[in-house]
Amino acid sequence: MSALLTTPAAAVAHFSARLAFETDVSDVHADLSAGDASIVVVDSRSLESWRQGHIQGALHLPTAEIAARAPSVVSRDVSVVTYCWGPGCNGATRAALEFARLGYRVKEMIGGFEYWAREGFPVVTGTGVERRPADPLTAPVHAVACGC
């Protein structure tokens, strides 16, 4: 099997589409820190998971409740960013699909809650807002961004 199974044009289309529908934790953190009111971050996990820790300012809306609740709690004038546990979970993908079916502009936050916490961004828990040191395997320890 050849390592080159596609054309450069197909690769451009593929990666452009991914960037149109995915965002990462660093970009979401930057948008939230800048007070960007054009996005709503949605945590699609269970209540138990939400209570364990979540992104400050996120809306808790489990995937199974999106179709029934989203129209009354999420404006259609914003872009929705969904997240779930992490890269080993497709819950954010399923949540994004539900929002898309309802007609929302939506992106999936790749890395999910796991990479949010591992990159040292603030996490809300039952005891308040916490920050873990950045994991050197996921983020530069002494820099704001990875520079990619």
N, C-alpha and C positions, 0 to 999 in steps of 0.2 A: 504494500500500500504506500502510495506516495505521501510524503510529508506536506506537499503543497496540493491541497484538495480544493482550493478556492482561488479566485482572482483577487487582485488588489481592490477592484471596485466592489466586489462582494464583501471584502473585509471592511472597507470604509462604511458600507451600508450597515453591516452588523454592529460594528463598534459605535457608530453614530446613534443607532437605535438603542443600544445599551445605555449610552450616556443620556439619552432623552428620557429614559424611564428609571434610571438608577441614580442614587447620590450616595455619598459616603458620610461617615460620622463627622469627619472634620469639616466638611462643607455645611452640614446641618448645624453643627456647633457654631460655626462662624455666622450663619444666618440668624440663629437664635440670639447670639451675643450682640449682633447688630440691631436687634429689635425688629427684624423683618416680619411685618404683619401679614405678608402675602402667603405665608405657609402655616399649616397646622400639622403638628407632629402627632401621629396616632400610634399608641401602644396597643397592639392587637392581642396581647397575651391574656391569660386568665387573671382573675382577681388576686389569687395567691401569688402569682408571679409579679404583678404590679406592686403588691405590698412589699415584696422582697426588695424592690428597688426599681425606679423608673427615671426617665429623663424629666428634669424640671420643666414645667410648662406643657408637657405632653398631655394629650387627651386619652383617657382610658376607654377604649371601644373594642372589646373582643370581636374577632372576626364573625362569629355567629350572630352578633348583634348589629353589624354594620347596616345591613339592608333595612332593618326596622328603625334604627335610631339615627343614622347619619343625617338624613334630611332635616331633622329637628335640632341637631347639635353642631353641624359643620356647614358653614356657608359655602355656596357654590362659587363664590368670588375668590376663594383661596386655592392654593395648590396643597394637596395632602401628601405628607410623607409618612409612610408606614414603617414600623419596625416590629420585630419579634425578638427571640432570644439571640440568634447569631447565624453565622454562615452555615451551620449544620441543620438549620430549621427553615422551612419554606413558608412559615406562617405569615411573614410580611408580604410574600408574593401573593398568597391567597387573599390577604386583606386588601392589597392594592387592586387585585382583580375585582373584588366586590365594589370598591369605590369606582373603578372604571366602568363597571356595569351600570352604576347609578349616574354616570355622566360627569364624574369629577375628574379634574386634572390630578394626576397622582404619580408619585415616584416611590420606589422602594429604597429604604436606607440599607445599603449592604453593610454587613458586619454586625448589624443589630445592636441590641443592648450589650452584648458581650464586648464588642469592640469599643462601644461608647465608654464603658467602665474601664477597659484595659488601656485606653488612650488617656485616661486621667481626667475625663470630663465629669462635671458634677452629677451626682446621683441622689435622688430623693429616697430616703428610707423612713421607716417608722420613727427613727430617732433624729431625723433632720436631713440636711444636705451634707453629703460626704464626697470626698475626692480621694481616689487612690493614686499612688504614684504611677506615672506612665510606665507601661510594660515595654522594655527596650526591644522586644520582638515585634511590637505593633506600632510604636510611635517613637520619635526622637525624644529622649529624656530631657534635654535642655533646649528644646526649640518649640516654637508654636505650631509649626507644620512640617511635614516631611519633605516639602519642596518638589513633590511630583506634579 
